[in-house]
Amino acid sequence: DLELHLQRCQQLSVTVLTDHQDLSNTELKTIINSTAPQQYRIRAKLRTYKPQKLHQSVKLHCSKCNSLQEVPDRDDFDFILRGSASTASNPELHNTSWYESVTWTTQDQKQREITIHFVKHDEMLQHPEDTLLMIEGGTLKEIRKLSRRFKCVIPVRSTEDDLELLDLSAPFLLQGNVKHYGCRQCSTPKPMKNLSSLAAEQQPSWEPTEIAQVLGIELLQYVFIMNFTLVDETGTLNAYLFDH
């Protein structure tokens, strides 16, 4: 809808780009010579806008270092998953006091081994819609299928001592269709055993912010960004839109 609206804006000779109906119109020249912050109502032409495709406006923002990152595409995630699948699951890390492990071999030509660790609560497995699970060796398709049924899915790999997160270029947590990412610069990933403290809570909520905190992840937020060039008879103004 916004992309269509922007196209219409370019076709109109004059359009109102902001609300503030209680304010009189202000020329761009006046705004350019004013000190911020101020609130204005303008009438101007939309000369250009960037990016041209709406999906390119979505970025990942770190509130700690104030960096902006591109949202990784599916091919990047798939590549990381395939790399981690080459690391065999460590049987010594299966079936601990706070998660139950299941391993099986796929029926395809490669006969991949997949291990899923279902986090327990009060030594019991929860309903799928309340369950957090960790998966080793899964493909993107398999992980997406699991994320539609279970509340939280975390892709992991085995070390000698514990399970660990994958490269932070990949999402560290999936909830339904939403992928949660961590800042590679500000995060200090911790082993998965730190999740046991959340599993021990009376009613684990598995909120992304809590999961990120115990795993040493600085959570990135999705933001919407656009640049507009506005013109009237008095001048040109570059407008920058940034919103969560």
C-alpha positions in Angstrom: 0.0 0.0 0.0 2.8 2.4 0.9 4.6 1.7 -2.4 1.4 2.4 -4.4 0.9 5.6 -2.3 4.4 6.8 -3.1 3.8 6.2 -6.8 0.7 8.3 -6.6 2.5 11.0 -4.7 5.0 11.3 -7.5 2.2 11.7 -10.1 0.4 14.5 -8.2 1.6 18.0 -8.6 1.2 18.8 -4.9 0.5 16.4 -1.9 0.2 16.7 1.8 3.0 14.5 3.3 2.4 15.1 7.0 -0.7 15.5 9.2 -0.8 18.4 11.8 -4.0 19.8 10.4 -4.0 22.4 13.2 -0.8 24.0 11.8 -0.5 26.4 8.9 1.7 25.4 6.0 5.4 26.2 6.2 7.7 26.7 3.3 10.7 24.4 3.0 13.1 27.3 3.0 11.9 28.3 6.5 12.3 24.7 7.8 15.8 24.4 6.4 16.8 27.6 8.2 15.2 26.5 11.5 16.8 24.7 14.4 15.5 21.2 15.3 13.3 19.9 16.8 10.2 21.6 15.4 6.8 20.5 14.2 5.6 21.6 10.8 2.9 21.0 8.2 4.1 21.2 4.6 2.8 21.1 1.1 5.5 19.8 -1.3 6.2 17.6 -4.2 7.9 14.2 -3.7 10.8 14.3 -6.2 12.4 11.0 -5.3 12.4 8.3 -2.6 14.8 5.4 -1.7 14.9 2.5 -1.7 12.7 1.9 -4.8 11.5 -1.5 -3.5 9.6 -1.5 -0.3 11.2 -4.7 1.1 14.6 -3.1 1.0 13.5 -0.6 3.6 13.5 -3.2 6.4 16.9 -3.3 8.2 18.2 -4.6 11.5 19.2 -2.1 14.1 21.4 -2.5 17.2 20.4 0.0 20.0 23.7 -0.5 21.7 26.2 0.4 18.9 23.5 2.1 16.8 24.6 0.1 13.7 22.3 -0.8 10.8 22.6 -4.2 9.1 20.9 -5.8 6.1 18.5 -8.6 6.9 20.3 -11.8 5.8 18.5 -13.7 3.0 17.5 -17.3 3.0 20.5 -18.5 1.0 22.9 -17.1 3.8 20.9 -19.0 6.5 20.8 -22.2 4.4 24.6 -22.0 3.8 25.3 -21.7 7.6 23.0 -24.6 8.3 24.7 -26.8 5.8 28.0 -26.0 7.3 26.9 -26.8 10.8 25.4 -30.1 9.6 28.9 -31.4 9.0 29.5 -31.3 12.8 28.2 -34.5 14.3 26.0 -34.3 17.4 27.8 -35.2 20.6 25.9 -38.1 22.3 27.3 -37.0 25.7 25.2 -33.9 25.5 22.0 -35.8 25.0 19.2 -36.1 27.5 20.2 -33.8 30.3 18.2 -32.8 33.4 16.5 -29.9 31.5 16.0 -31.3 27.9 15.2 -34.5 26.2 17.0 -35.5 23.0 15.8 -37.4 19.9 18.0 -38.4 17.0 17.1 -39.9 13.6 18.6 -40.3 10.2 16.9 -38.8 7.1 15.8 -41.1 4.3 17.4 -39.0 1.5 20.6 -39.9 -0.3 22.8 -38.0 2.1 21.2 -39.7 5.1 21.8 -36.8 7.4 21.6 -37.1 11.1 19.2 -34.7 12.9 19.1 -34.2 16.7 16.3 -32.3 18.4 16.6 -31.3 22.1 13.2 -30.6 23.6 13.5 -28.3 26.7 11.5 -29.7 29.7 9.7 -28.0 32.5 9.4 -29.7 35.9 11.0 -32.7 34.2 8.1 -32.9 31.8 7.7 -32.1 28.1 5.4 -29.2 27.4 2.7 -28.8 24.8 4.3 -27.9 21.4 2.9 -24.3 21.5 4.8 -23.8 24.8 7.9 -25.7 23.9 11.4 -24.4 23.1 13.6 -26.8 21.2 17.2 -26.8 19.9 18.0 -28.5 16.6 21.3 -29.9 15.2 21.7 -30.8 11.5 18.4 -29.5 10.3 17.8 -27.8 6.9 16.1 -24.5 6.4 12.9 -26.3 5.3 12.9 -28.6 8.3 13.5 -25.7 10.7 10.7 -23.6 9.2 8.4 -26.6 9.5 9.2 -27.0 13.2 8.9 -23.2 13.9 5.3 -23.4 12.7 4.4 -26.0 15.3 6.6 -25.2 18.3 6.9 -21.9 20.1 10.6 -21.4 19.7 13.3 -23.1 17.7 17.1 -22.5 18.2 19.6 -23.9 15.7 22.7 -25.2 17.5 25.8 -27.3 17.1 27.7 -29.6 19.5 31.1 -28.8 21.1 32.9 -31.1 23.5 31.3 -29.5 26.5 28.0 -28.0 25.5 25.6 -27.0 22.8 26.3 -23.6 21.2 24.7 -21.1 18.8 25.6 -21.0 15.2 27.3 -18.0 13.5 25.3 -14.8 14.4 24.9 -14.2 10.7 22.1 -16.7 11.1 19.0 -16.1 13.3 19.6 -17.4 16.8 15.9 -17.9 17.4 12.8 -18.5 15.3 9.3 -18.0 16.4 6.7 -18.8 13.7 7.6 -16.7 10.7 9.8 -14.3 12.7 13.6 -14.7 12.8 15.4 -13.0 15.6 19.0 -11.9 15.1 21.9 -10.8 17.4 24.5 -8.1 16.9 27.8 -9.7 15.9 29.7 -6.7 17.4 28.0 -6.4 20.7 27.0 -10.0 21.5 29.1 -12.4 23.6 27.4 -15.7 23.0 27.1 -18.1 26.0 26.6 -21.9 25.9 23.0 -23.2 25.8 23.1 -24.5 29.4 22.3 -20.9 30.4 18.8 -21.5 29.1 18.2 -23.9 32.0 17.6 -21.0 34.3 14.6 -19.9 32.2 13.3 -23.5 32.0 13.3 -23.7 35.8 10.9 -20.7 36.1 7.4 -21.4 37.2 5.9 -20.5 33.8 8.6 -20.1 31.2 7.4 -17.4 28.7 10.3 -17.9 26.2 10.3 -14.2 25.4 13.1 -13.3 22.8 14.4 -10.6 25.1 14.9 -13.0 28.0 16.4 -15.7 25.8 18.8 -13.2 24.3 19.8 -11.9 27.7 20.7 -15.3 29.2 22.6 -16.3 26.0 24.6 -13.1 25.9 23.0 -11.8 22.8 22.4 -8.1 22.0 19.0 -8.4 20.3 18.6 -6.6 16.9 15.3 -4.9 16.2 13.6 -4.7 12.8 13.4 -1.1 11.6 11.8 0.6 8.6 13.9 3.2 6.8 13.2 5.5 3.8 14.7 8.6 2.3 12.5 11.3 0.7 13.5 14.3 -1.4 10.8 17.0 -1.0 10.6 20.2 -3.1 8.5 23.4 -3.2 9.0 26.8 -4.8 11.4 27.8 -2.0 13.8 24.9 -1.7 14.6 21.2 -1.4 14.5 19.1 1.8 15.8 15.6 2.4 13.6 13.7 4.8 14.6 10.6 6.6 12.1 8.1 8.0 13.2 5.7 10.8 10.7 3.7 12.8 10.5 0.3 14.6 
